[in-house]
Amino acid sequence: MKEDFRSIEFAPGKVLSVETGRIAKQADGAVVVRMGDTMVLCTAVSAKEPKPGQDFFPLTVDHKESFSAAGRFPGGFMKREGRSNEKEILSSRLIDRTLRPLFPKGYYCDTQIISSVISSDDEHDGDVLGGFGASLALHLSDVPFDGPMGEVRVGRVNGEFIINPTVTELKESDMDMVVGGSADSILMMEGEMDEISEKDMLDAIKAAHEAIKKLCDFQNELREELGKPKREFVAPAVDEDLEAQVKGVAEAQIIEIVNIGLGKEEYNDKIREAKTEAIAKLEEAWADDEGATDKLSEAKKILGSIEKNALRNMILEKERRIDGRTPVDIRDIWTQVGYIARTHGSSIFTRGETQALVSATLGTKRDEQSVDTLFSQEGKQFMLHYNFPPYSVGEAGFMRGPGRREIGHGHLAERALKMMMPTFDEFGYVVRLISDITESNGSSSMASVCGGSMALMDAGVPLKKPVAGIAMGMIVGENKTVVLSDIRGEEDFMGDMDFKTAGSSEGITACQMDMKVQGISFEIIEQALEQAHTGRIHILGEMVKTISSARESISQYAPQFLKMEIDGSDIGAVIGPGGKVIQTLQKETGTEIIIEEDSNGKGQVTISANDLSKAEEAKKRIKMIVGHLEEGAVYKGIVKSIKDFGAFVEVAPGKDGLLHISEIDHKRVEKVSDYLSLGDEIEVKLLKVEHGGKLRLSRKALIEREG
């Protein structure tokens, strides 16, 4: 590919440049995309032939963000990047989901896209540049590809849409949505927003598409001048005689099962039985056929196609679904909160045969997750972790760490709820949700949103409003398109769209859409949004029957905390040399103490403990350390030294007072050691703070006089 460099203004004030032919020349396609000082190298490589027996498209997309791109070292002990972090995985998924529908049907060659951020400034995120660059690398290569596509981010500041907003602009934006599409239609979108309306959502998608069309035209211009000739590819032909033979033994029975209206388990059992019977008949018929093994393998694919077509035709012709519902019906819902005994909040959300068991845990500032990106190091105070164990679909399997799907689903549910969470300053707790999918038959990420909302309220987290989510599907026929509400597993797998939206009664807080066909019209998006709104309101109505607002108090098992303010000059005294004072204070009181200096130079102290009385004790001792000792107050102290005239008692770290021999007991005390020993913990009353800060203590003031 020859060297070339050119640029395009694809949105007002947004200029993107492209370089080809200089780097990674042995890849099938390679480009460097640049905005500002952010540069992304995108490469595409595809095998010339599929592996023997390959019957699916093995596409791999990896988006990598090396800290060297920002002139930084990775944090931690290891100074080399390892496995992909969450940001890289999520960015990879955005690229994958937009590209995948654009490869020819039947193309099964191993294909790898690598998007590497090689330079990063402080304002331009490389993720959407990676999506555009991946498309261009494929478009210029010889790899079969029905593109191009464009990928952009949409923000909105003061009511105005901004394409590919900078990091600074995004901080002021009420939405952050990535949209991918071809020149003709939308292929993918995902984002979070602050309760925007369905109309505003549609307008945002349209604004994104205008930029996408310019990016696609730009890629077509480049291909005409620089593109390689495409490899010859012919999709595998269907053996019509074999297809007719398979249909003859199984089609009628499969259509009958699809039309009965069954639950997941019964449906799967009957379909499995029908397919097994069909294969047995075909094995018998082909017993003497040398090519029987290959024909049986193909027959299994045909059986899957028969089932898929039967389901789709029933929906298109009868507007009736596999479980008997109409396109707009929502499955039955039941919910419960407070199910798990010792968590700080919990819920069970069940919709049809999909169930999420969600727990909420409240923690302190030290429990926040440290997030290190190319742009910043910051603490994350709300997180949702999604788990999909194999038993949820009745299977046995390995229990490994979260995969890309689990990370993506958890991230979407987290974004849906994040917009309704109180700020850390308002609530003061770090919050972690765990959503364990205990049953699955479609839309488990949206069940996590619903269950997460309820678990948060059960934990006493003051959500602004309850949040619910719903997954929409679509079946496209020759002359008709049907949009489905609350899709189950088969409708997702055999349908043409998975469009999830979540939000409150007032608006949308998160969305995610994937297409299995090459795009969707704005009219269908509008219908899906309106249908989703109706479904979301229905689900919220079912949820609030169980819990409608946050509990007035948090769990007795959650950390209790107190806050206080000290002078900035006193921070060092509370921390002590090498942290000795604060560590001793935490150990002796069983608390966790965090001190942060605010913009006014004051020390903001947060004291947390499982028992509020422990936090109160720590607060009292901090007051003593900084000189806030109250005359007449009672303090616990430790005997530090014994003299002939009395004892010195430490009532706070670094604060000793004199317990005179006359103040030890009402009786005459001849010898101090008869009453006190070094290290004794005693209660004393502060009689007076004398000039110079000397403390006069009394023990006898707390002892009732005999007689």
BADREN-802225 format. One record per residue (C-alpha): residue in three letters; x, z, y. Coordinates in steps of 0.5 Angstrom, whole numbers, plus 500, padded with zeros to 3 digits. Example, Ala and Ser with C-alpha at 12.3 -4.5 7.8 and 13.67 -1.06 7.14 Angstrom:
2
ALA525516491/SER527514498/
END
This chain:
707
MET500500500/LYS503498507/GLU505503512/ASP499504517/PHE497509523/ARG490509526/SER485513529/ILE478514531/GLU473518535/PHE468520530/ALA464525535/PRO464526542/GLY471529543/LYS473529536/VAL479524534/LEU482524527/SER488520525/VAL490517519/GLU497515516/THR498510510/GLY504508506/ARG509513507/ILE508519503/ALA506519495/LYS506512494/GLN506512486/ALA499515487/ASP493510486/GLY491512493/ALA494517498/VAL493518506/VAL495523511/VAL489525515/ARG490529522/MET486533527/GLY490536532/ASP496539528/THR493540522/MET495535517/VAL492534510/LEU495530504/CYS490527500/THR492523493/ALA487520488/VAL490518481/SER486516475/ALA488514468/LYS487507466/GLU483508460/PRO479514457/LYS481518452/PRO478517445/GLY471520444/GLN470521451/ASP463522453/PHE463525460/PHE467524467/PRO473529467/LEU474529475/THR478535478/VAL479536485/ASP484541488/HIS484543495/LYS491547496/GLU493551503/SER500553503/PHE502558508/SER508554510/ALA503549513/ALA502555518/GLY509557518/ARG508563514/PHE510567508/PRO505569503/GLY503576503/GLY504581497/PHE510582493/MET510574490/LYS513569495/ARG510563492/GLU503561492/GLY500562485/ARG493560482/SER487558487/ASN484563492/GLU477563494/LYS477559500/GLU481553496/ILE476554490/LEU470553495/SER473547499/SER475544492/ARG468544490/LEU465541497/ILE470535496/ASP468535488/ARG460535489/THR460530495/LEU465525491/ARG462526484/PRO455522485/LEU459516487/PHE463514481/PRO460508477/LYS456511471/GLY459511464/TYR466511468/TYR470517463/CYS477516465/ASP481522467/THR481523475/GLN484528479/ILE484529487/ILE489533490/SER488535498/SER494539500/VAL494542507/ILE501540509/SER500543517/SER495547520/ASP494549527/ASP490555529/GLU483551531/HIS482545525/ASP480547518/GLY483542513/ASP477543508/VAL473537511/LEU479533513/GLY480534505/GLY474531504/PHE474525508/GLY481524506/ALA479524498/SER474519500/LEU479514503/ALA485515498/LEU480513493/HIS477507497/LEU484504498/SER486505491/ASP484501485/VAL480506482/PRO473504481/PHE469508486/ASP462506490/GLY464510496/PRO466511502/MET463518504/GLY464522510/GLU465530510/VAL464534517/ARG462541519/VAL456542524/GLY456548529/ARG451549534/VAL453553541/ASN448554546/GLY443549543/GLU448543542/PHE450541536/ILE458540535/ILE461536529/ASN468539526/PRO468545531/THR474549532/VAL475556530/THR474558537/GLU467554537/LEU465556530/LYS466564533/GLU460562538/SER456558533/ASP449560530/MET451555524/ASP456553520/MET454547515/VAL459542511/VAL455536510/GLY457530506/GLY454523505/SER455516505/ALA453511510/ASP446510508/SER444518505/ILE446525504/LEU450527498/MET452534499/MET451540504/GLU452547504/GLY452552510/GLU450559513/MET446559519/ASP442565523/GLU435564521/ILE434557524/SER428553523/GLU427547518/LYS426542524/ASP433545527/MET436544520/LEU434537519/ASP436535526/ALA443538524/ILE443534518/LYS442528522/ALA447529527/ALA452530522/HIS450523519/GLU451520525/ALA459522525/ILE459520517/LYS456513518/LYS462512523/LEU467515518/CYS465510513/ASP465504517/PHE472506519/GLN474507512/ASN471500510/GLU475497516/LEU481500513/ARG480498506/GLU479490508/GLU486490511/LEU489495506/GLY486496500/LYS488495493/PRO484490488/LYS479494484/ARG480495477/GLU475491473/PHE470496470/VAL464495466/ALA460500464/PRO459501456/ALA453497454/VAL447500450/ASP446498443/GLU439496444/ASP438496436/LEU440502435/GLU436505441/ALA430502438/GLN432505431/VAL433512434/LYS426512438/GLY423510432/VAL424516428/ALA424521434/GLU421519441/ALA414520439/GLN415528437/ILE420529443/ILE415527448/GLU409531444/ILE414537445/VAL415536452/ASN408535454/ILE406542450/GLY408547456/LEU413552453/GLY418557455/LYS425556454/GLU426559448/GLU420556444/TYR422549447/ASN429549445/ASP427551438/LYS422545438/ILE427540441/ARG433542437/GLU429542430/ALA426535432/LYS433532434/THR436535427/GLU430532423/ALA432525427/ILE439526425/ALA438527418/LYS433521417/LEU438517421/GLU444520416/GLU440518410/ALA438511413/TRP446510414/ALA449513408/ASP452506406/ASP454504413/GLU461504414/GLY460506422/ALA455511421/THR460516424/ASP460513431/LYS453511430/LEU451518429/SER455520435/GLU451515439/ALA444517437/LYS445524439/LYS446521446/ILE440517445/LEU436523443/GLY438526450/SER436520454/ILE429520450/GLU428528452/LYS430526459/ASN426520460/ALA420524457/LEU421530462/ARG422525468/ASN416521466/MET411527465/ILE413529472/LEU412522475/GLU406520472/LYS402527471/GLU406531476/ARG406536471/ARG412540469/ILE415542462/ASP412549463/GLY405547465/ARG406548472/THR405543478/PRO411541483/VAL409546488/ASP408552483/ILE413558483/ARG414562476/ASP411569475/ILE416574479/TRP417582477/THR421586481/GLN424594480/VAL429598485/GLY433604483/TYR433602476/ILE441604475/ALA442612475/ARG448613479/THR449607483/HIS448607491/GLY442602490/SER440597485/SER434592483/ILE432588478/PHE429581480/THR426577475/ARG423570476/GLY420566470/GLU426567465/THR431568470/GLN433575471/ALA439578476/LEU441586475/VAL444587482/SER448594484/ALA450596491/THR456600492/LEU457603499/GLY465605501/THR469606507/LYS473602511/ARG479603506/ASP475599501/GLU474593505/GLN477587502/SER483584505/VAL483576506/ASP489572508/THR488565510/LEU492560514/PHE488562521/SER488570520/GLN489576516/GLU482580517/GLY478585513/LYS472583509/GLN466589510/PHE461585505/MET462582499/LEU457579493/HIS460578486/TYR456574481/ASN457574474/PHE454570469/PRO455573462/PRO454568456/TYR449572453/SER444570459/VAL443564456/GLY443566448/GLU450564447/ALA457568444/GLY463566449/PHE469569452/MET469574457/ARG474571462/GLY475572470/PRO470568474/GLY470561474/ARG469556480/ARG461556479/GLU461563479/ILE465564485/GLY461558488/HIS454562487/GLY457568489/HIS459566496/LEU452562497/ALA448568495/GLU453572500/ARG452568506/ALA445568505/LEU445575506/LYS451576511/MET447574517/MET442579516/MET447585515/PRO448590520/THR455590523/PHE460595521/ASP460599528/GLU452599526/PHE452602519/GLY459604518/TYR460602511/VAL463597507/VAL458594502/ARG459591495/LEU454587491/ILE454586484/SER449581481/ASP449580473/ILE445575471/THR442578465/GLU437572463/SER438565466/ASN433559466/GLY435556473/SER436558480/SER440564478/SER444564485/MET437565489/ALA435570484/SER442574486/VAL439573493/CYS433576492/GLY435582488/GLY441583493/SER436584498/MET432589495/ALA438593492/LEU441593499/MET434596502/ASP434601496/ALA441603498/GLY439604505/VAL443599508/PRO439597514/LEU438589513/LYS435586519/LYS429583515/PRO429582507/VAL432575504/ALA429571499/GLY432564496/ILE429558492/ALA432552488/MET428545489/GLY429539485/MET427532485/ILE425526480/VAL426519483/GLY422514480/GLU422506481/ASN416507486/LYS415515487/THR419521488/VAL417528486/VAL420534489/LEU419540485/SER419548487/ASP423553483/ILE426549478/ARG428551471/GLY434549467/GLU432543464/GLU429540471/ASP436542474/PHE440538468/MET435532468/GLY433532475/ASP436528481/MET437534486/ASP439541486/PHE437544493/LYS437551495/THR435554501/ALA435562503/GLY432566509/SER428571512/SER420570514/GLU423567520/GLY428562518/ILE434559514/THR440563513/ALA444559508/CYS443552504/GLN446548498/MET445541496/ASP448537490/MET445530489/LYS446526482/VAL444520485/GLN447516491/GLY443520496/ILE437522499/SER433520505/PHE431524511/GLU424524509/ILE425527502/ILE430532505/GLU424534510/GLN419535505/ALA424539501/LEU425544507/GLU418545508/GLN416546501/ALA422551500/HIS419554506/THR412555503/GLY416558496/ARG420562500/ILE415566504/HIS411567497/ILE417570494/LEU418575500/GLY411577499/GLU412579492/MET419582493/VAL416587499/LYS410589494/THR416593491/ILE420595497/SER419592504/SER425596508/ALA431600508/ARG430607505/GLU431612510/SER437616507/ILE443613503/SER444615496/GLN447622495/TYR452619491/ALA455615496/PRO460617501/GLN458621507/PHE462620513/LEU463623520/LYS466620526/MET469624532/GLU474621538/ILE480624540/ASP485623545/GLY490617544/SER496622545/ASP493627540/ILE493621534/GLY501623532/ALA499630532/VAL494629527/ILE498624523/GLY504628523/PRO511626521/GLY511621516/GLY503622515/LYS505629512/VAL499632516/ILE493627515/GLN495627508/THR495635507/LEU489635510/GLN486630506/LYS488633500/GLU486640502/THR479638504/GLY478632499/THR476627504/GLU478620507/ILE481620514/ILE482614518/ILE484614525/GLU484607529/GLU486607537/ASP481603541/SER481598547/ASN481604551/GLY487608548/LYS482613545/GLY483615537/GLN477614533/VAL477618527/THR472617521/ILE472622516/SER468621509/ALA467625503/ASN462625497/ASP460632500/LEU458632508/SER461640508/LYS468637506/ALA467632512/GLU465638517/GLU471642514/ALA476636516/LYS473635522/LYS473642524/ARG481642522/ILE482636526/LYS479640532/MET484645531/ILE490641531/VAL488637537/GLY487644541/HIS480644540/LEU479651537/GLU473655539/GLU474663540/GLY469666536/ALA469661530/VAL471663523/TYR477659520/LYS480658513/GLY487660513/ILE493661509/VAL498666510/LYS505663512/SER509670513/ILE508677513/LYS511682518/ASP511689519/PHE506688525/GLY502684521/ALA502677518/PHE502669521/VAL496665518/GLU496658519/VAL489656521/ALA490648521/PRO496644520/GLY501646525/LYS497652528/ASP499659526/GLY496665529/LEU497672529/LEU493677525/HIS495684527/ILE496689523/SER490693526/GLU486687525/ILE487687517/ASP482692515/HIS477697518/LYS481703515/ARG488704517/VAL493699514/GLU500702513/LYS503696509/VAL501689510/SER503687503/ASP498692500/TYR493687503/LEU496680504/SER501676500/LEU504669502/GLY500663500/ASP493667500/GLU487663503/ILE483668507/GLU478667512/VAL479670519/LYS476670526/LEU479667532/LEU479672537/LYS482669543/VAL487663545/GLU492666550/HIS496663555/GLY501658552/GLY496657546/LYS498663542/LEU492665537/ARG489672536/LEU486673529/SER482678526/ARG480679519/LYS476686519/ALA471682524/LEU469679518/ILE468685514/GLU463690514/ARG465697515/GLU463702510/GLY459708511/
END
